[in-house]
Amino acid sequence: MGHNRQTLPLALVALMGVTLFCSPLRADISKKQKKLNEKAVEQMMNGNYDDAVSLLEQSLAIGELNITYLNLGRAYAKAGRCQEALVAYDRMAVAPRVKSPSPDELYKVLVTYRDDLKLDCPGKVVIRCRPTEILVGVDGGNLETCPDQVFDLEPGEHIFYGEVEGVGSVERTETVIGMTTIYVDLVLDRPIQQVVAPQEVQKPQESSALPTLGWGALGLGGGLLIAGLVTDLAVISPLVEEFDSAKKSFDSVRASALKDSIDTQQSINTAVFITGATFLAVGTGLLVYDLMGDSEGDAKVSLAPNGARVSVRF
């Protein structure tokens, strides 16, 4: 895991020949510590990071130094023990300081080492699947059940693939950063199968003719009654007045002619009144019949020679 860098760490180079003196925030380095640190440098250059860790831990057992913690963290990181590397880097901040390199110089090295953790150490991945039966593959690997725990993955871009047979597939590309946790959502929306209840097919109802016939009969009947009333007032009444005048003047010829005319007009007008009243009655009956809910019958209205006729068939 990571990259084997065969360059001597800056802090280790600076450690050689360091001369320390006592102060409240500084500490001396013993000959044995110096020898252990030099051996640790050699082991790191040869790629023997576990041996380097052992030597630096022995040096810290003699006395804590900020530069020793810095180098121990580096050795941990190269050995793939990234969490322990972070602990060592954190301890560096509170450990007694060497005079040279200065704290500012060591801090710059620390920032570089911490950034390298993001490149050399694995990141953590949490895959969230919906539905849970999604089969998951990473970077073209075999499909397996969706993992329910965090797992490690090397830093860089990775392709996450999810599939549910009969539903579909989903693919996401995510960047894994060392020492951090990312969440990958693989979501497949299952097609919703709606069960449609069979609907009763209703036959279209034919619109009833009764209301139309009823209103038509009412209108016709009303018109006839009005016409009869107008005829009575405008035609028959003046003839009656002339007839009375002829009788008073003893004009029997004229009176007889007027009487015949009046009788004829009154007969016609009486028929008009009777027909109008009949249509009014029929129209009213049809409308009432329709309101009662029985509108499936056929109604027929016709005018016979002797008046109106209505028939309803079921």
C-alpha positions as CSV (number, residue, x, y, z in Angstrom):
1,M,0.0,0.0,0.0
2,G,1.2,3.5,-0.8
3,H,4.5,4.5,-2.5
4,N,7.9,3.4,-1.3
5,R,9.8,6.7,-1.4
6,Q,13.6,6.1,-1.0
7,T,14.3,9.7,-0.1
8,L,15.6,10.5,3.4
9,P,12.9,12.5,5.3
10,L,13.9,16.1,5.9
11,A,13.4,15.8,9.6
12,L,15.6,12.8,9.8
13,V,18.4,14.6,7.9
14,A,18.1,17.5,10.3
15,L,18.3,15.2,13.3
16,M,21.9,14.3,12.6
17,G,24.3,16.6,14.4
18,V,21.5,18.3,16.4
19,T,22.8,19.9,19.6
20,L,20.2,20.4,22.3
21,F,20.2,22.2,25.6
22,C,17.7,22.1,28.4
23,S,14.8,24.6,28.5
24,P,11.2,24.3,29.7
25,L,10.0,23.4,26.2
26,R,13.0,21.6,24.9
27,A,14.8,18.4,25.7
28,D,18.3,16.9,25.3
29,I,18.8,13.9,23.0
30,S,21.0,11.2,24.4
31,K,23.6,9.3,22.5
32,K,21.5,6.2,22.6
33,Q,18.5,8.0,21.2
34,K,20.6,9.5,18.4
35,K,21.9,6.0,17.5
36,L,18.4,4.5,17.5
37,N,17.2,7.3,15.3
38,E,20.0,6.9,12.8
39,K,19.3,3.2,12.6
40,A,15.6,3.9,12.0
41,V,16.6,6.2,9.1
42,E,18.6,3.4,7.5
43,Q,15.7,1.0,7.9
44,M,13.2,3.4,6.3
45,M,15.6,4.0,3.4
46,N,15.6,0.2,2.9
47,G,11.9,0.0,3.0
48,N,11.9,-1.8,6.4
49,Y,9.2,0.3,7.9
50,D,8.2,-2.0,10.7
51,D,11.8,-2.2,11.9
52,A,12.0,1.6,11.7
53,V,8.9,1.8,13.9
54,S,10.4,-0.5,16.5
55,L,13.6,1.6,16.7
56,L,11.8,4.9,17.0
57,E,9.5,3.5,19.7
58,Q,12.6,2.5,21.7
59,S,13.9,6.0,21.3
60,L,10.7,7.5,22.6
61,A,10.8,5.1,25.6
62,I,14.1,6.9,26.6
63,G,12.6,10.4,26.1
64,E,9.9,12.1,24.0
65,L,10.9,14.5,21.3
66,N,8.7,16.2,18.7
67,I,11.0,15.2,15.8
68,T,10.9,11.6,16.9
69,Y,7.1,11.6,16.9
70,L,7.1,13.2,13.5
71,N,9.4,10.4,12.1
72,L,7.5,7.7,13.9
73,G,4.3,8.9,12.3
74,R,6.0,8.8,8.9
75,A,7.2,5.2,9.5
76,Y,3.7,4.2,10.6
77,A,2.2,5.7,7.5
78,K,4.7,3.8,5.2
79,A,3.9,0.6,7.1
80,G,0.2,1.0,6.3
81,R,-0.6,1.9,10.0
82,C,-2.3,5.1,9.1
83,Q,-4.4,5.6,12.3
84,E,-1.3,5.2,14.4
85,A,0.4,7.7,12.2
86,L,-2.2,10.3,13.0
87,V,-1.8,9.6,16.7
88,A,2.0,10.1,16.4
89,Y,1.5,13.4,14.5
90,D,-0.9,14.6,17.2
91,R,1.6,13.7,19.9
92,M,4.3,15.8,18.1
93,A,2.4,19.0,19.0
94,V,2.8,18.5,22.8
95,A,6.1,16.7,22.9
96,P,9.3,18.5,24.0
97,R,10.9,20.4,21.1
98,V,14.3,20.2,19.7
99,K,16.2,23.4,19.0
100,S,16.7,22.7,15.3
101,P,14.8,22.2,13.1
102,S,12.6,24.9,14.5
103,P,8.9,24.2,15.3
104,D,7.9,26.2,12.3
105,E,10.1,24.1,10.0
106,L,8.8,20.9,11.5
107,Y,5.2,22.1,11.1
108,K,5.7,22.6,7.4
109,V,7.0,19.0,7.2
110,L,4.1,17.8,9.2
111,V,1.6,19.4,6.8
112,T,3.3,17.6,3.9
113,Y,3.2,14.3,5.7
114,R,-0.5,14.7,6.6
115,D,-1.3,15.5,3.0
116,D,0.5,12.3,2.0
117,L,-1.8,10.3,4.2
118,K,-4.6,11.2,1.8
119,L,-2.7,9.7,-1.1
120,D,-1.0,6.7,0.6
121,C,-3.7,5.6,3.1
122,P,-7.0,4.0,2.2
123,G,-10.3,5.8,2.6
124,K,-13.4,4.4,4.1
125,V,-16.5,3.7,2.0
126,V,-20.1,3.3,3.0
127,I,-22.5,2.1,0.3
128,R,-26.2,2.7,0.8
129,C,-28.4,0.6,-1.4
130,R,-32.1,1.0,-2.3
131,P,-33.6,-1.5,-2.6
132,T,-31.4,-3.6,-0.3
133,E,-31.3,-6.5,-2.7
134,I,-29.0,-4.6,-5.1
135,L,-26.0,-6.5,-6.1
136,V,-22.9,-4.3,-6.0
137,G,-19.6,-4.4,-7.8
138,V,-16.6,-2.1,-7.5
139,D,-14.3,-1.3,-10.4
140,G,-15.6,-4.1,-12.5
141,G,-15.3,-6.7,-9.8
142,N,-17.8,-9.5,-9.1
143,L,-21.3,-8.6,-8.1
144,E,-22.0,-9.2,-4.4
145,T,-24.7,-8.4,-2.0
146,C,-24.7,-4.8,-0.8
147,P,-22.2,-4.5,2.0
148,D,-23.7,-3.5,5.3
149,Q,-20.4,-2.3,6.9
150,V,-17.7,0.2,6.2
151,F,-14.8,-1.0,4.1
152,D,-11.5,0.4,3.0
153,L,-10.6,1.4,-0.5
154,E,-7.4,2.9,-2.0
155,P,-7.4,6.6,-2.8
156,G,-8.5,7.7,-6.2
157,E,-11.5,7.4,-8.5
158,H,-13.6,4.2,-8.3
159,I,-16.6,3.0,-10.2
160,F,-19.5,1.6,-8.1
161,Y,-22.0,-0.5,-10.0
162,G,-25.4,-1.7,-8.7
163,E,-27.9,-4.1,-10.4
164,V,-31.2,-5.6,-9.7
165,E,-32.4,-8.3,-12.1
166,G,-35.6,-7.3,-13.9
167,V,-35.4,-3.7,-12.6
168,G,-32.2,-2.1,-14.0
169,S,-28.8,-0.9,-13.0
170,V,-27.0,2.2,-11.7
171,E,-23.4,3.3,-11.9
172,R,-21.6,6.1,-10.0
173,T,-18.0,7.3,-10.1
174,E,-16.7,8.6,-6.8
175,T,-13.3,9.8,-5.6
176,V,-12.0,8.1,-2.4
177,I,-9.7,10.3,-0.3
178,G,-7.3,8.7,2.2
179,M,-8.3,8.8,5.9
180,T,-11.8,10.1,5.1
181,T,-15.2,8.4,4.8
182,I,-17.4,8.8,1.7
183,Y,-21.0,7.7,1.2
184,V,-22.1,6.2,-2.1
185,D,-25.8,5.9,-2.8
186,L,-26.9,3.3,-5.2
187,V,-30.6,3.8,-5.8
188,L,-32.9,2.0,-8.2
189,D,-36.5,3.1,-8.3
190,R,-38.5,0.0,-8.7
191,P,-41.3,0.5,-11.2
192,I,-44.6,0.7,-9.4
193,Q,-47.1,-1.8,-10.6
194,Q,-50.5,-0.4,-10.1
195,V,-53.4,-2.8,-9.9
196,V,-56.3,-1.1,-11.6
197,A,-59.6,-2.3,-10.4
198,P,-61.9,-3.2,-13.3
199,Q,-64.4,-0.5,-13.8
200,E,-67.9,-1.1,-14.7
201,V,-68.6,0.1,-18.1
202,Q,-71.7,2.2,-18.0
203,K,-73.8,2.5,-21.1
204,P,-74.2,6.0,-22.1
205,Q,-77.6,7.2,-21.1
206,E,-79.6,8.7,-23.9
207,S,-80.8,12.1,-23.0
208,S,-84.5,12.2,-22.3
209,A,-86.8,13.9,-24.8
210,L,-89.4,14.6,-22.2
211,P,-88.1,17.9,-20.9
212,T,-87.8,19.2,-24.4
213,L,-91.3,18.1,-25.3
214,G,-92.6,19.4,-22.0
215,W,-91.2,22.8,-22.4
216,G,-92.2,22.9,-26.1
217,A,-95.8,22.0,-25.2
218,L,-95.9,24.6,-22.5
219,G,-94.6,27.2,-24.9
220,L,-97.1,26.3,-27.6
221,G,-100.0,26.1,-25.2
222,G,-99.1,29.5,-23.7
223,G,-98.8,31.0,-27.2
224,L,-102.2,29.7,-28.2
225,L,-103.8,31.1,-25.0
226,I,-102.2,34.5,-25.6
227,A,-103.3,34.4,-29.3
228,G,-106.9,33.5,-28.2
229,L,-106.9,36.3,-25.6
230,V,-105.6,38.8,-28.2
231,T,-108.3,37.7,-30.7
232,D,-111.0,38.0,-28.1
233,L,-109.9,41.6,-27.2
234,A,-108.9,42.9,-30.6
235,V,-111.4,41.1,-32.9
236,I,-114.4,39.7,-31.1
237,S,-115.0,42.5,-28.6
238,P,-115.3,45.2,-31.4
239,L,-117.6,43.0,-33.4
240,V,-119.8,42.6,-30.3
241,E,-119.9,46.3,-29.8
242,E,-120.9,46.8,-33.5
243,F,-123.6,44.1,-33.1
244,D,-125.1,45.9,-30.1
245,S,-125.0,49.2,-32.0
246,A,-126.8,47.6,-35.0
247,K,-129.5,46.1,-32.7
248,K,-130.1,49.5,-31.1
249,S,-130.4,51.1,-34.6
250,F,-132.8,48.3,-35.7
251,D,-130.4,47.4,-38.5
252,S,-131.4,43.8,-38.7
253,V,-129.4,43.0,-41.8
254,R,-126.2,44.3,-40.4
255,A,-126.9,42.8,-37.0
256,S,-127.5,39.4,-38.6
257,A,-124.2,39.5,-40.5
258,L,-122.3,40.6,-37.4
259,K,-123.9,37.8,-35.4
260,D,-122.7,35.2,-37.9
261,S,-119.2,36.7,-37.9
262,I,-119.1,36.8,-34.1
263,D,-120.3,33.2,-33.8
264,T,-117.6,32.0,-36.2
265,Q,-114.8,33.9,-34.4
266,Q,-115.9,32.7,-31.0
267,S,-116.0,29.1,-32.2
268,I,-112.4,29.4,-33.6
269,N,-111.2,31.2,-30.5
270,T,-112.8,28.6,-28.3
271,A,-110.9,25.9,-30.1
272,V,-107.7,27.9,-29.7
273,F,-108.3,28.2,-26.0
274,I,-109.0,24.5,-25.6
275,T,-105.9,23.5,-27.7
276,G,-103.7,25.9,-25.7
277,A,-105.0,24.6,-22.4
278,T,-104.4,21.0,-23.6
279,F,-100.8,21.8,-24.5
280,L,-100.2,23.4,-21.2
281,A,-101.6,20.3,-19.4
282,V,-99.5,18.0,-21.5
283,G,-96.3,20.0,-21.0
284,T,-96.8,20.2,-17.3
285,G,-97.4,16.4,-17.2
286,L,-94.3,15.6,-19.2
287,L,-92.1,17.8,-16.9
288,V,-93.6,16.3,-13.8
289,Y,-93.1,12.8,-15.2
290,D,-89.4,13.5,-16.0
291,L,-88.8,14.9,-12.5
292,M,-90.1,11.6,-11.1
293,G,-87.1,9.9,-12.6
294,D,-88.7,7.8,-15.3
295,S,-87.1,9.2,-18.4
296,E,-86.5,6.1,-20.5
297,G,-89.9,6.2,-22.3
298,D,-90.5,7.9,-25.5
299,A,-93.1,10.6,-25.6
300,K,-94.8,11.8,-28.7
301,V,-97.1,14.8,-29.0
302,S,-99.1,15.5,-32.1
303,L,-101.9,17.7,-33.1
304,A,-104.9,15.8,-34.3
305,P,-107.7,17.5,-36.4
306,N,-109.8,17.7,-33.3
307,G,-107.0,18.9,-30.9
308,A,-103.8,17.7,-29.3
309,R,-102.8,14.1,-28.7
310,V,-100.0,12.8,-26.5
311,S,-98.7,9.3,-26.3
312,V,-96.0,7.8,-24.1
313,R,-94.4,4.4,-24.9
314,F,-92.4,2.2,-22.4
